[in-house]
């Protein structure tokens, strides 16, 4: 939904607004059309912002449609309820991570033993849940990602690359699980029919399970999943790329919302 200048995809002349600043500098944008469409969508149906970003990184976005009853951050490791992290969900996630494999400390130590400054610019830990590297993509050693992923999968984790970032994620931290939890809460509260359909969008490998779990899903014709040629029976791929794909995705969501007849 949001794009840096490098992600505009040739649509530099389209009218846009900045929706995220970092250290006082503009960072991420949406087209004015996408801003209006997202606000409209949030008024029509439950919209759940879902991201790999940390809580802090998510909260610096002025995402149209707020305030959000629910939002999912940290790749599913945190569910925000009215902007506040749900402690019960986080406790359950932490218990699952401990039970299913290596700890973040173990993984971080192993990862740091395999990297050096010639191709890694940063090592970061996110919300005490997972870690990631910021790399120079063209200088990542051949075979590193596959070898690292093999080690991770033997220890209850996995690795994937999205642009300049290589994520190392515990299996228990998964967007689709958090989306399922929010859906259950909305249904139990009577805010969502048990027969309601689920529509999702994403562009990275960490979105794949969430896309496959939906009744219908869409991804842009760019990004990590596009590079992987990811597809599924329930998946639509945009015709547009870059920031205009965000508009197309929102149009797709609008087309999916059932029309309610006046009472």
Secondary structure by P-SEA (a helix, b strand, c coil): ccccccccccccccbbbbcccccccccbbbcaaaaaaaaaaaacccccccccccaaaaaacccccccccbbbcccccbbbccccccaaaaaaaaaaaaaccccaaaaaaaaaaaccccccccccccccccccccccccccccaaaaaaaaaaaaccbbbbbcccbbbbbcccccaaaaaaaaaaaaaaaccccccbbbbbccccccaaaaaaacccccccccccccccccccccbbbbccccaaaaaaaaaaaaaaccccccc
